[in-house]
Amino acid sequence: MATFAPRTFIRHPALASAAILSAAGTAYYLSRPNFALDSAQNAPNKTLSLPKNMLFSQLLKVTSVEQINHDTKKITFELPGGKSEVSGVSPGGAILTQHTPEGAWFPVLRPYTPIHDLDERGTLQLLVKKYPNGKASSYIHSLQPGESLKVRGPLPGAGYKASPDKSHSILLVAGGAGITPIYSLTKGILADEEDNTRIQLVWGVNGTRDIILKEQLEELKRKFPDRLDVTYCVSGPEGKADAPSLAAGASGEEYRKGYVNESVIKEVVSKIQGAGKTWGDAKGTKVFLCGPPTMEDAVAGKQGVLAALGVTKKEVYKF
């Protein structure tokens, strides 16, 4: 039965310590003998493990880069030990990317959640949205096959506890690029054969072109029709009330125009309660949330939708 340990992202204290210890840690790590097993028939080693790889970084080589939409790339990396290793990241977990801009004294550290199957050997895959003036995202977007990225971690996954019976249901809410930890957690829950928790997933995006994991989510829905429902909320120009329609291929009851708002949240919560499910995982967490601050505040702030529904702060996990 899976239990995913809690974590925080930018506020994680390891960010500061990793920056301070990076040079000494890297030198020490490189001086140590490599005990990795080369045969893919053996149990895989982990490229990243705590606490070692918060202190001692690893280099991941880029094997392919794919432009997904106007501002997002999918970058695939080879693990140092090849097929003898898995990344070591848990569902909903993250790695810390690191680079030092030219002329800077200190490195830039940013968390990113991998989207590949976490038990896949030899590879790690990131989905990275490029932000205006984003130091980390711009650097990662500049990488080409054959170049390397320094990483640390892993940051542990969400504080989720599985349920072996079919009475539990949870709400996952993502905004924009905040889908990556939500998607990773979703895959981890559904892949656990001892977990029967049902998932209601709500994803708010600016436009239909930003539904960058639609194919993957739809495949999960086909594979687990009784355990996963997905609602897409489109808030940009095509999602305005007076807009004629959403883009081609974005029709159906799973699409909503507008933001992730009170109406949408109440609708999915009513599905949970109407099905006679216990809202929350095995330890009582009802909602897992990752998105821009304004969205998180509207959903889970003191005056947010969840508060109006009687959901307490301890029942909400924010990535």
N, C-alpha and C positions, 0 to 999 in steps of 0.2 A: 504494500500500500504506500503510495507516494506521499511525502510531506516535503514541501518546498520551503526553505528557510527564508525569513524576511530580509529585505535589503532596501537601501535608498540609493539615489543616483548621484547627482551633482553634490548633494550634501554629505556624501559618504566620507568619513574622516580619512579613509585610506588614500583619497586623492592627494591630500597634502603630503602624507608620508611617502607615497610612491614618487612624487616629484623630488623630494629631498634625497631619497635613498637610491634613485635610479642608477646613477653612475657607478657607485660602489657595488651595488647589487649585481649589475650586469657583468662587471669585471670578475666578481667572485663566481658567478654562475658559469661563465665561460671557462673558468679554470677547473671546474669539476669534471670528473669522468662521466661519460654518457652510458647509462645502464639501460637505455630503451631497447626493447625487443624488436627485431626487424620483421619477424614473421607475422603476417596477417592472420594466421591461424591461432596465435596466442591471444589471451585477453588483452585488450588495448590499454596502453598507457594514456594518461591525460596530459595534453599539452600544457594546460593551465590548472594549477591547484593552489589552494590556500594553505598556509600563508606565503609559501615560497614565491609564487609568481605575482604577488603584489610588490615584492621587493626586487625580484629578478625578472626582467622582461624577456619576452620571446619575440622573434622575428618571423612574420608570416609572409610568404612570397605570393604575389598576385599571379593567378593563373588565367583569369578572364575578367573582362569588364563588359557589362551590358547596360545600355541606356534604356531605362524602363519607360520614363515619360520625360517631360520637359525639364524636370529638376531632380530626378531620382535615378541613381545607378545601382545595379546589383554587382557587387564585387566578390569574386570567389578567390579564396586563398588556399594554398597548400600548407598543411601542418608540417612542422620541422621533421617529425618522425615518420611522415608519409602514412601508409596504411597500417602502421603499428600503433597509431594514436587516434583518439577522439579529442574533441576540443576541451572537454571538462566543464562546459557550461551547462547549467541546469535549466529546466523550463522556466521562462520568464527572466532568466539571468542575463548577465551582460559581460562584455569585456571592456577594458579601458584602452582606448587608442592613445598613442603618445607620439608627438613630434615637437621639435623645437624650431619655431620660425626663425628665418635668417635675422640675425641681429638681436634676438631675444635672449634673456638670461635664463628663463625658466621654460620648461616644456608645457605644451597644451595637452591636457588630459580630458577625454570625453568618453562617456559610456555609450556603447552600441549593443543592441541585442541581436545575436545571430538568428537567421531565419531558416537555416538548413536543418535537416533531421539530425538531432543531437547525438544519435548513436552511429551516424555515418563516419566512417574512418577516413582520415587523411585530408579532410576539407573543413573549411569554415566559410560561411557566406553571410555578407552584410548587405542590407538594403539602406542606402544612405541618401537622404534628401539634402541638397545643397541650399544653404541659407545665404542671403545677402550678407557679406562681411563675416560669414561663418568661418573661423580659422580652421577648425578640425574638418568640417564637411568639405571646404574648398580644397584642403590638402588631400583628403582621401579621394575626391573626384579627380585629382590630377594624376593619381597613380596609374601606371600602365603595366601590362603583363611583364613579369620579370623583376619588377621593383618590389620592395618589401615595406611592411608596416610594423612598427614596434607596438606590442600590446602587453597588457598586464591583466591580472584577474585570477579567477573570475569573481564578479560580484554575484552573490547568491540570488536565487530566484525569489518569487513572491511567497508570502506567508500563507500558502494554500494547503489545506488538509483534505485528503481524498475521503470519499464515502463509498463503502462497498454496496450499500443498498441503493434503491432507485428513488428514494424520497427527496433527495436534495437537488436544488437548482440554484445557480448563481448568475449574477449579472456582470458582464464585462463591458466596459465603456472605453472607447478609444477616440481620440481626436487627431486627425492628420497622421503624421509620422509616429504618433504614439501607439500605432497599431502593432509595432514589432514585438514589444514584450507581451501584449495581449494575445497576439497570434501564437507566439512561442508557448505561452501558458496554455492556450487552447489545445495546441497539438500535444503537449505533455499530458494534459488531463485525459484527452480522448485516447491516447496511446496506452494508458494504464489499464490493463485488463481487469484489475481489481477495483477500478473506480467506475461508478455508474452515475456520477453527477451530471445533470443536464445543464447546458450553457445557453444563455440568452446573450448574444453579442450585438452591441450597438456601435457603429463606426461613423463618426462625422467627418466629412471631407468637404473641400471647397468646390470641387467639380468631379464629374464622373471619371475624368482622366486620372484623378488622384486615387482611385480605388485600385491600388497597385498590387494588392494581394487577392483580388476578386477570384481569379481562377483557382488559387490554392484553397480559399475558403469554400468555394462552391464544391470542390472535390471532397473536402471534409464533410460537407453537408450530405453529399451523395453517399459517402461511406458510413456516416453516423446520423441517419435521418431522424432518429428518435432522441438524439442527444444534443444537437446543435441547431439553433435558429440564428440568423443574421439579419440585422436591419441596417440599411445604408441611409444616412442623412446627408443630403447635398445642399449646401448653404450658399454657394456662389451664384452668379448670374443665371445659370440654367435651373437653379433650384428656387428662384423667386416665385412667389405666388402667381404673378402675371406672365411668367415664362410659358411658352406653348407646351414644352415637354422636355424631359431629360434626353440625353444623347441616345442614339441607337444602341440597343442592347441593355439599356438601363430602365427597363419597364418591369412591372410586377409588384406584388404586394410587399416585397421586402424593401422597396425604395420609398423614401419620404423627402419632400421638399422642405428645406429650412434646416435650422440648427438642431442639435440634440437638446430638446427642450422638455418641459414638464409633460406635454402631451405624449411624446414618444416614450419617456421613462415610465409614465403611468401605464401605457399600453403594454409594454413588455413585462412590467411587474404584475399586471393583471393576468398575463399568460401563465406566469409562475404560480400565482395564487389560485387561479382558476383550474389548474391541473392538479391541485391538491398537493403540491410540492412544499417541502420545507425550504424557505428562502435562506440560503447560506450554506457554506461548506460544512464539513464535520466539526469545525471549531467555532462556527457562527459568523464568519466573514461573508457578508452579503454581496458586496460590490468590489470589483477590482478596476481601477481607473488609471488611465494614462493619456494626457493630452496637454494642450496649451493651458497656461494658468487661468485665462479667462473662462475657458470651458470647464476646467476643474472646479473653479469657484462657483459657476452657475449650477453645476451638478451637485457638488459636495461641500460647498461653502456653508457658512452659518445661516444664510438666507437661501440656500440652494434647494433644488427639487427633492433631494433625498431627505434633507432635514424636515421638509414639509410632510414627507411620508413616514416620519418617525424613525428613520435610520440614524443610528448614532455614529459618532466619529470612529469608535473602535470597530464598527462593523464595515468600515470602508478601508480598503488598502490602496494607497496611492504609490505608483512607481516613481 
